[in-house]
Amino acid sequence: MKKSLLVFSILFVLASLAGCATKGDLEKVQANEQQINMKADQAIKESQDAKAAAVKAAEAAARAEERAKIAEEKARVAEEKAKKSDAIFEKSMKK
């Protein structure tokens, strides 16, 4: 009985040792975790850079739209002045 209990205990200890992670396994897991964290940090940085670029692009688009409105207004004013000039010229030619 003692012999079988001893054999059973030894087998139990060996099985538990075989099932435990070794130091090398833990180092591999830690290395993988560090790589994942580095990739996540890089992704976050790229996301922030992309967001900043999108904000700059939106601001540039807004400025371009404003300039286009100003240019259209100036063109409209210039066209009105040209029409008035033509009308004045035609009136002076009739005299």
C-alpha positions in Angstrom: 0.0 0.0 0.0 2.8 2.4 0.9 4.6 1.5 -2.3 1.5 2.2 -4.5 1.0 5.5 -2.6 4.6 6.5 -3.2 4.4 5.6 -6.9 1.1 7.5 -7.2 2.7 10.5 -5.4 5.7 10.4 -7.7 3.5 10.2 -10.8 1.4 13.1 -9.6 4.5 15.3 -9.0 5.9 14.4 -12.4 2.5 15.1 -14.1 2.2 18.5 -12.4 5.8 19.4 -13.3 5.1 18.5 -16.9 2.0 20.6 -17.0 3.6 23.7 -15.7 5.0 26.3 -17.9 8.7 26.5 -18.1 10.8 29.7 -17.8 11.4 29.6 -21.5 7.6 29.4 -22.2 7.0 32.4 -19.9 9.7 34.4 -21.7 8.2 33.6 -25.0 4.8 34.7 -23.8 6.3 37.9 -22.4 8.1 38.6 -25.7 4.9 38.1 -27.6 3.1 40.4 -25.2 5.7 43.1 -25.7 5.5 42.8 -29.5 1.7 43.1 -29.3 2.0 46.1 -27.1 4.5 47.7 -29.4 2.2 47.0 -32.4 -0.8 48.5 -30.5 1.2 51.6 -29.6 2.3 52.0 -33.2 -1.3 51.6 -34.4 -2.4 54.2 -31.9 0.3 56.6 -33.0 -0.6 56.1 -36.7 -4.3 56.6 -35.8 -3.5 59.9 -34.1 -1.4 61.0 -37.0 -4.2 60.1 -39.4 -6.7 62.0 -37.3 -4.4 65.1 -37.3 -4.0 64.9 -41.0 -7.8 64.6 -41.5 -8.3 67.7 -39.3 -5.7 69.7 -41.3 -7.4 68.6 -44.6 -10.8 69.6 -43.3 -9.4 73.0 -42.3 -7.8 73.4 -45.7 -11.0 72.5 -47.4 -13.0 75.0 -45.4 -10.4 77.8 -46.2 -10.6 76.8 -49.9 -14.4 77.0 -49.9 -14.3 80.4 -48.2 -11.8 81.6 -50.8 -14.0 80.3 -53.6 -17.0 82.2 -52.2 -15.0 85.4 -52.1 -13.8 84.8 -55.6 -17.3 84.2 -56.8 -18.5 87.4 -55.1 -15.7 89.4 -56.7 -16.5 87.9 -60.1 -20.2 88.9 -59.7 -19.2 92.5 -58.7 -16.8 92.7 -61.6 -19.6 91.5 -64.0 -22.0 94.1 -62.7 -19.4 96.8 -63.1 -18.7 95.6 -66.6 -22.4 95.7 -67.5 -22.7 99.2 -66.0 -19.7 100.3 -68.0 -21.2 98.8 -71.2 -24.4 100.6 -70.5 -22.7 103.9 -70.0 -20.6 103.4 -73.1 -23.7 102.6 -75.2 -25.5 105.6 -73.8 -22.6 107.8 -74.7 -22.4 106.4 -78.2 -26.1 107.3 -78.8 -25.5 110.9 -78.0 
